[in-house]
Amino acid sequence: MIFSDLNANHYRSLGKVVMTSHKRSGVVEKYLKLDRKDISYLQFIIESYEGLATVTTVDKNTAIVRLSIMPDFVSDIDKILNDLGKEIDFTPLTQPSPQGED
């Protein structure tokens, strides 16, 4: 499920997490840029919620990660990201420009 206009407005009102989602094969993808030191922590937290999403480092040099989210869990991941935003800094990306996947 990709954000509808109503959902997008709701998430904008929450502040921290509004990003473009890319849908591929039934999976919703979101991209984030963060500090390199926070990649493992983000991955540990997201993947500890087993079955919701996976985190892939798209570019380790610029610290861009891709979240591949099962469509039924997009709102859950958004809530988790909102809470994580209080602990670590990250920037949602609408168009990732990776140099290569790891």
N, C-alpha and C positions, 0 to 999 in steps of 0.2 A: 504494500500500500504506500503510495507516494502522497505527500501532504496535499490535502484539498485546500481550497482557498480559506475555508473556515478554520481548518486545523493550522494552516500557516499563520493566520492572524493570532490564534491562540498562542502559538509558540513564540511569535514575535513579542507578545505581551509578557512572556516569561523572561525575556532579556537575553540570556547568554547563548542559547542554542537555537539558531535558525540557520539552516544550511540547505543547499540543494541536494536532493537525493537522486541517485542514478539507479535505475532498475535494470537488472541483468539476470535473466533466467530465474525469475521469481525471488531474487534477493535484492534488497535495497542497500545501496552503497552510499556511505557518507565519508567524506575526507576531512581530515583535521591536520593542522600544522601545530606542532608543539615543541617544547625543548627536548633535545635528545635524551636528557636524563630522565624524562617522564614517560618515555615510550613503554618501558617494561612495566611500570606501575599501571598505566592505562590498560595495557594488554592483560595484566593480571586481574584487575578489577572487572573489566568487561567479560573476559572469558571465564571468570569464576561463576558467572550466571550462565551455567552450562546450557547450550542450545539456543541462546538468544542471538549471539553474534560472534564473529571472529574478528581479530585485528591483524592486519597485514602491514608491515612496513613497506611503503611504496618507494621511499627515498630516504635512506638513513642519514645522508649528509644534510639534507634540509629538514629532516624529521617530519615527513609527511606520512600519515597512516591512513589506511582505508578500513572502515568498519563495514563488514558484510553482514547485514541484519536480516533475519527471517521476517517476512512481511508482518506477521501477527505481533511482533515484538518491537516495532518502531517506537511506539509511545513509551514502552518500558526503558528502552535505551536512551531516549531523550531525557527521561527523568533521571537516569543514572548520570548522564553527561551534565545535566544541570547541577547535580550534587558534586560531581567531580570538578566542575568549574570553580567551586569554592576552595579547592585544594591545589589545583594545577592550572596553569594558563594554557589555553589552546585557542586556535583560530579556525573556525569552519571555512572550508574552501569550496567554492562552487565549481571551479575548473582546475583540477590538479595538474601540475606540470612536472611530473616525475622524470627523472633521468633514467630510471630503470628499476624494476622490482628486484627485491632480494629473495 
